[in-house]
Amino acid sequence: MTATNATNPKAANPASGNPVGADLAKLYADRPRSTAGRVAITVAVVALLVWSSVGIEASGAKADSGWTIVGSILNGLAHPAPQLLFNLTTTGVPYLLVETIAIAFMGTVVGAIIAVPLAFLAASNLMPKPIAWIANFAIMAIRTVPVFVYGIMFVRVTGPGAFAGLMTMSLCSVGMVSKMFIEAIEDLDRGVLESLSAMGLSRWQQIRFGVLPQMMASFLSTAIYRFDMNLRDATILGLVGAGGIGAPLIFAMNAYRWNEAASILWGLIVLILLVEYGSTKLRAKLARG
């Protein structure tokens, strides 16, 4: 009888039809009430929205002209310029897309190569705290500068073109990739390092034989993710003359040649969809080992 009562809540309390439900209802009824806090949060959010909306002003453009431009854009998207979309010269969409891919890919590779030693220097579980602090400060300083600022700087230094875009992508990749590499390194299995240390291996030998084999899949997955981001950023960098397809796109839009802009946009959409599909498959395969 005792075992039955212990395993059957209803038998333990026959007067209650559903003791578990009753306990939950009692806990819900006795929950802490914070009406004043919710009201204060609501008032603060509403006040913030009202204060933020003060800075929103209409540009003064007429509604008729705005809708006319919207119609022109939609018409251009529906009728892209085939002479630009299928042009295989250096001014055509295929060549500009290939150049954009090259800038993003090489920028990712160079940035990841630079990020690896920086990440190990900044890992607090591998390096002394002063060295890790200095390396983290350098990474933070790199991540602080926006991509557009780097683009303008390198265009001034190296001149407009794909090389300026490559250098910009490399430096921008270092900041983010290093940060994610550090997180992966600090979460690694310490038992392997302790075993290698007991065998008499130096710190760099421990990294070579104990850390890198564990981190390789995570590093590659991070680099692929950054390549996706660089592909979009490389498009934007064309606006400042750092190569890629961004410059022809902004020129076409400024001249109201919406059919040419649509050709570039359709090419970008197809490219990003293909790259997104391939990178997702690769990252899933790396995650599964």
N, C-alpha and C positions, 0 to 999 in steps of 0.2 A: 504493500500500500504506500509506503514511504517513497519508494522508487517511482511509483506511478505518479504520485503527487509532484515529485521533483521534476519530472519530465513533461508534465502536462499542466500548463498554467491554469486552465479552466478547472481542473480537478483541485488545484491548490486553493482556488477561490470560487466555489460554485455559485456564489451570489452574483458574481460579475460575469456577464455574457462574453465580454472581450477585455480581459484585464490589460493586455498590451496596448490596445487602442485607448483604454481609459487613462493609462499612464502617459501616453503621448499627448492626449487631450489636456491632461493636467499640466504637463510641462509647457505646452503651448499657451495655456491660460496664465501660467505663472511666469511667462517670459518677461525679460526686462522691457519696460516701456521707455521710449526715448522720443516722445512727441516733440518736446521743446527742441531737441537736437535736430530732428528732421525739419522742423519749421525754420530753424536758423540756417540750415544748409540750403533749403529751398530759396529762402530770401536772398542768401549770398549768391546763389547761382543766377537768379533772376536779375539781381543788381549788376552782376558781372556781364550778363548778356546785354542789358540796357546800356551799360557804360561802353561796351565794345562796339555796339551798333552806332554810337555817336560818330565814330570815325569813318563810317560807310557813307559815301556820297555818290550820287549818280554822276556819270561823266558828262552829261549834258547833251548826248547824241539823241537825235530824233528817233522815235520808235520806228517810223517808216523806213528810214535808212538802215536801222539795225536789222529789221526783218528782211530787207533786201539783201544785205550781206549774208545773213543766214541762208537765204534761198540760194545765193550764188555758191556758198560753200557746199551745200547739199547737192547742188547740181554738178559741181566739180567732182565730188566724191563718186557720184553715179556715172560720170563720164571722164575717167582719167585719160591723160594724154598718152596714147600708145607709142608715139615716137620717142618719148622719154622713158617709158616703162620697159621697152624692149630694145633700147639703144645700148649696144655693147661697147661703145667708145668710153673714154674717160669722163664724159659728161652724162652718161646714162645712169639710170638707177642701179642696175646690177653691179657696175664697177664701184659706185659710191657705197653700196651696201657691203661689198667685199672689203673695201678700205675701212669701213666702220668696224667690221668684224675683226680685221687685223689689228686695229688700234686697241680694241677692247681685249683681245686675246693676249697680245704682247704686253699690254699694260698689266694684265692680271698675272702673267708669268713673272715679269720683272718684280712686281710688287710682292708676290708671294715669296720669291727667293730672298728679297730683302727682309721680309717680315719674319722668316724662320729664325735667324740669329737674334733679332730684336726680341722675339717672343721668349726665347730661352733666357736671354739676359734679364727680362722683366718678370720671369716666373719666380715668385717668392719661395717656392718649395725647392728650388734648385740653386738659386744664387743668394749671396748675402744681401741683407736688406738695403744697404746703401746702393749697390749696383742695381738691384731691382727697382729701387725708387727712381734713380736717374733714367733708366730705360723706360719706365712707365711715364715719366714726365715728358720724355722725348716723343713717345707715341701719342700722348694726349695733345702735345703741341701740334703734331702733324694732323691730327683729326680735327683740330679746331678750325683750320682754314677751309672755307668752302671751295668746292670744285671749280667754280667760276673764277675765283681769285687765282688759283693755281694755273688755270688755263690762260688767263691774261698775262700772268708773269712769264710763263714759258713761251708764249707767242712773242713777247717783247725780247726775250733772251735768244731764242732759236729761230724766230721768224715764223710766219704762219705756215701751216702744213701738218702732215700726219705725225711728224716727229714730236711736235709740241703736244699733240693730243696723247701720244704714247707716254711721254714723260709725266703729263698730268695724271693720266690713269694709273701709272705706276705709283706715284706719290700718294694719291688718294686711296689706292688699294692697301698701302702699307698700314695706314691707321686702323682701318676696320679689320683687316685680316690678322694683324698682330694681336688685336684685342681678343678675337675669337680663338686664336692659337693659344694665347695665355690661359684662357679659361679651360681649354682642353688639356693643357699640360698640367695645370694645378689640380685637375680631377683624375689624374692617372693613378694607376695602382702603385703604391709606394713599396709593396713587398718585393717587386722586381728590382727596384733600385737598391733596397737594403741587401738583397741577395748578391747583386753585383758588387756592392761596396764591400761586403764580407769576403768576396773573392779577390779583393785587392785592386779592382778597376778604378781608374781615375774618374773625375767628374765628367769629362768629355767622352770617355769610353762608356760610361753609364748612359749618357744621352744617345750615343751612337747605337748601342746594342740593346738598351732597355726602354728608351723613350720613343725613338723614331718608329720602331716596328709597331708600337701600340697606337701612335698618333697618325700614321700615314693615311688611313682611311678618313679620319676626321679632317686632316689637313686638305686632302683632295676635295672632300665635300664642301669645305669652306671656300676653296678656290673656285669651284664651279659656281657656287652661289654668288661670289663676287663678280664672276664673269657676266652673269645675268645683269647685275647692276651696272657694270662698266659698259655693257652694250647700250643701255639707255643713256648713260651719262655721255658716252662718246657722240651720240646723236646731238645732245645739247651743246657739247663743246664746239661743234661746228659753227655755232652762232658767233663765237669769238675768234674764228679763224684757225681753230686747232684741228683741221682736217675733218673727214667724215662727211656725212650726208646732211648735217645740220645747216650749213651755209646755203646750199641750193634751196632747202626748204624755206628758210626765212626770206630769201630773195624772192621766191615765187609768191609767198604770202604778202610781202610788202608791195609787190607789183600787181596784186589781185589776180594772179594767174592761178586760179583755183584748180583747174584741171591738171596743171603741172604739180602743184602741191599735193593733189590727191594721188597722183602716180607715186610720189615719194612716200606718202603715208601708207598706201596699200603695200608697197614694198617693205616698209618697216613692220607693218602688222604681220605679214607672212613670215618675215625673218624672225621676229620675236616669238611668234607661235612655235616655229620649228625649233629654235634654240631652247625655249622653255620646255618643250616636250622632251627633247634629248637630255637636257640637264636634269630634269626630274627623274628620268629613267636611270641615269648614271648615279645620282645621289641615292636613290632607293637601293640600287645594287650595292653601293658602297656601305650603306647602313646595314644591309643584311649580311655583309661580308662575303 
